[in-house]
Amino acid sequence: MGFPFDTPTWDGVSGPIFMGTGGAMPGLFTMIAIGLCVLALAMGQATENNKYKNHK
C-alpha cells in the first residue's frame, strides 16, 4: 500500500509509505547522491588546497 493521497491521516497505513519500494530506483538514486557528495567534497578540498597554497 502506498502513501494515502486521498486521506489526511495515517490510519490504516501499513508497510512502506513511498511508491518506489521494491524497485531499483531508490538504490540508483542513493548511488547518484553518494557520487554527488563525493564530487562536492573533492572539489571543495581542491579549492581550499589551492587557496592555501596561494596565500602569502
N, CA and C atoms as an extended XYZ file, in Angstrom:
168
Properties=species:S:1:pos:R:3:atomname:S:1:resname:S:1:resid:I:1 pbc="F F F"
N         0.837       -1.174        0.000 N   MET     1
C         0.000        0.000        0.000 CA  MET     1
C         0.881        1.236        0.000 C   MET     1
N         0.584        2.193       -0.814 N   GLY     2
C         1.384        3.398       -0.920 CA  GLY     2
C         0.919        4.485        0.028 C   GLY     2
N         1.375        5.672       -0.226 N   PHE     3
C         1.013        6.839        0.579 CA  PHE     3
C        -0.466        7.143        0.421 C   PHE     3
N        -1.176        7.452        1.520 N   PRO     4
C        -2.613        7.715        1.418 CA  PRO     4
C        -2.903        9.121        0.888 C   PRO     4
N        -2.857        9.275       -0.431 N   PHE     5
C        -3.067       10.588       -1.024 CA  PHE     5
C        -4.492       11.105       -0.812 C   PHE     5
N        -5.453       10.190       -0.689 N   ASP     6
C        -6.847       10.616       -0.602 CA  ASP     6
C        -7.321       10.905        0.814 C   ASP     6
N        -6.524       10.566        1.832 N   THR     7
C        -6.923       10.833        3.214 CA  THR     7
C        -5.845       11.648        3.912 C   THR     7
N        -6.246       12.541        4.819 N   PRO     8
C        -5.256       13.366        5.513 CA  PRO     8
C        -4.653       12.688        6.738 C   PRO     8
N        -4.997       11.429        7.017 N   THR     9
C        -4.482       10.759        8.211 CA  THR     9
C        -3.663        9.533        7.804 C   THR     9
N        -2.960        8.993        8.780 N   TRP    10
C        -2.160        7.793        8.564 CA  TRP    10
C        -2.889        6.535        9.035 C   TRP    10
N        -4.179        6.637        9.345 N   ASP    11
C        -4.930        5.485        9.834 CA  ASP    11
C        -5.000        4.405        8.751 C   ASP    11
N        -4.691        3.194        9.138 N   GLY    12
C        -4.796        2.069        8.213 CA  GLY    12
C        -3.604        1.891        7.288 C   GLY    12
N        -2.582        2.729        7.417 N   VAL    13
C        -1.400        2.599        6.561 CA  VAL    13
C        -0.459        1.588        7.189 C   VAL    13
N        -0.089        0.586        6.409 N   SER    14
C         0.878       -0.391        6.885 CA  SER    14
C         1.876       -0.657        5.770 C   SER    14
N         3.090       -0.924        6.148 N   GLY    15
C         4.117       -1.178        5.151 CA  GLY    15
C         4.783        0.100        4.690 C   GLY    15
N         5.466        0.028        3.565 N   PRO    16
C         6.197        1.177        3.053 CA  PRO    16
C         5.273        2.339        2.709 C   PRO    16
N         5.768        3.558        2.865 N   ILE    17
C         4.928        4.718        2.607 CA  ILE    17
C         5.375        5.517        1.392 C   ILE    17
N         6.245        4.926        0.550 N   PHE    18
C         6.592        5.608       -0.683 CA  PHE    18
C         6.470        4.634       -1.839 C   PHE    18
N         6.235        5.190       -3.016 N   MET    19
C         5.851        4.382       -4.171 CA  MET    19
C         6.990        3.553       -4.751 C   MET    19
N         8.239        3.913       -4.515 N   GLY    20
C         9.359        3.246       -5.165 CA  GLY    20
C         9.874        2.013       -4.455 C   GLY    20
N         9.207        1.526       -3.452 N   THR    21
C         9.690        0.386       -2.690 CA  THR    21
C         9.732       -0.866       -3.546 C   THR    21
N        10.829       -1.593       -3.441 N   GLY    22
C        10.956       -2.861       -4.139 CA  GLY    22
C        11.569       -2.739       -5.522 C   GLY    22
N        11.776       -1.549       -6.006 N   GLY    23
C        12.361       -1.358       -7.326 CA  GLY    23
C        13.830       -1.003       -7.229 C   GLY    23
N        14.425       -0.710       -8.372 N   ALA    24
C        15.840       -0.367       -8.419 CA  ALA    24
C        16.080        1.126       -8.209 C   ALA    24
N        15.067        1.954       -8.357 N   MET    25
C        15.278        3.393       -8.329 CA  MET    25
C        15.783        3.936       -6.988 C   MET    25
N        15.287        3.510       -5.823 N   PRO    26
C        15.856        4.047       -4.579 CA  PRO    26
C        17.357        3.781       -4.458 C   PRO    26
N        17.796        2.597       -4.841 N   GLY    27
C        19.226        2.286       -4.808 CA  GLY    27
C        20.012        3.109       -5.808 C   GLY    27
N        19.450        3.290       -6.997 N   LEU    28
C        20.109        4.088       -8.024 CA  LEU    28
C        20.236        5.540       -7.570 C   LEU    28
N        19.170        6.097       -7.031 N   PHE    29
C        19.212        7.475       -6.560 CA  PHE    29
C        20.177        7.635       -5.392 C   PHE    29
N        20.290        6.620       -4.549 N   THR    30
C        21.252        6.659       -3.449 CA  THR    30
C        22.672        6.696       -3.986 C   THR    30
N        22.965        5.889       -5.000 N   MET    31
C        24.303        5.878       -5.592 CA  MET    31
C        24.613        7.217       -6.272 C   MET    31
N        23.631        7.800       -6.939 N   ILE    32
C        23.829        9.112       -7.558 CA  ILE    32
C        24.119       10.159       -6.480 C   ILE    32
N        23.375       10.126       -5.382 N   ALA    33
C        23.580       11.082       -4.289 CA  ALA    33
C        24.961       10.903       -3.654 C   ALA    33
N        25.389        9.667       -3.476 N   ILE    34
C        26.723        9.414       -2.920 CA  ILE    34
C        27.791        9.979       -3.846 C   ILE    34
N        27.623        9.752       -5.141 N   GLY    35
C        28.581       10.275       -6.112 CA  GLY    35
C        28.653       11.796       -6.094 C   GLY    35
N        27.503       12.452       -6.008 N   LEU    36
C        27.485       13.913       -5.956 CA  LEU    36
C        28.138       14.436       -4.675 C   LEU    36
N        27.920       13.765       -3.566 N   CYS    37
C        28.541       14.182       -2.308 CA  CYS    37
C        30.057       14.039       -2.365 C   CYS    37
N        30.531       12.930       -2.904 N   VAL    38
C        31.978       12.726       -3.032 CA  VAL    38
C        32.569       13.774       -3.971 C   VAL    38
N        31.891       14.059       -5.076 N   LEU    39
C        32.356       15.080       -6.016 CA  LEU    39
C        32.426       16.453       -5.342 C   LEU    39
N        31.398       16.816       -4.585 N   ALA    40
C        31.394       18.104       -3.891 CA  ALA    40
C        32.536       18.189       -2.878 C   ALA    40
N        32.782       17.107       -2.147 N   LEU    41
C        33.882       17.107       -1.181 CA  LEU    41
C        35.228       17.225       -1.885 C   LEU    41
N        35.418       16.512       -2.981 N   ALA    42
C        36.686       16.558       -3.707 CA  ALA    42
C        36.928       17.944       -4.304 C   ALA    42
N        35.890       18.536       -4.901 N   MET    43
C        36.047       19.868       -5.485 CA  MET    43
C        36.296       20.914       -4.399 C   MET    43
N        35.625       20.808       -3.279 N   GLY    44
C        35.845       21.731       -2.171 CA  GLY    44
C        37.246       21.614       -1.602 C   GLY    44
N        37.731       20.392       -1.471 N   GLN    45
C        39.086       20.187       -0.964 CA  GLN    45
C        40.118       20.759       -1.930 C   GLN    45
N        39.908       20.571       -3.235 N   ALA    46
C        40.837       21.101       -4.233 CA  ALA    46
C        40.861       22.630       -4.191 C   ALA    46
N        39.708       23.243       -4.060 N   THR    47
C        39.628       24.704       -3.988 CA  THR    47
C        40.337       25.230       -2.744 C   THR    47
N        40.077       24.601       -1.614 N   GLU    48
C        40.721       25.034       -0.372 CA  GLU    48
C        42.228       24.830       -0.434 C   GLU    48
N        42.678       23.748       -1.047 N   ASN    49
C        44.103       23.476       -1.176 CA  ASN    49
C        44.773       24.543       -2.039 C   ASN    49
N        44.137       24.925       -3.138 N   ASN    50
C        44.694       25.974       -3.994 CA  ASN    50
C        44.756       27.310       -3.271 C   ASN    50
N        43.718       27.645       -2.512 N   LYS    51
C        43.716       28.899       -1.760 CA  LYS    51
C        44.809       28.904       -0.687 C   LYS    51
N        45.032       27.762       -0.071 N   TYR    52
C        46.067       27.656        0.962 CA  TYR    52
C        47.454       27.840        0.345 C   TYR    52
N        47.676       27.231       -0.828 N   LYS    53
C        48.977       27.346       -1.488 CA  LYS    53
C        49.242       28.772       -1.982 C   LYS    53
N        48.207       29.491       -2.404 N   ASN    54
C        48.364       30.830       -2.944 CA  ASN    54
C        48.385       31.930       -1.886 C   ASN    54
N        48.155       31.584       -0.643 N   HIS    55
C        48.143       32.576        0.439 CA  HIS    55
C        49.553       33.041        0.734 C   HIS    55
N        49.725       34.349        0.886 N   LYS    56
C        51.066       34.901        1.152 CA  LYS    56
C        51.214       35.300        2.605 C   LYS    56
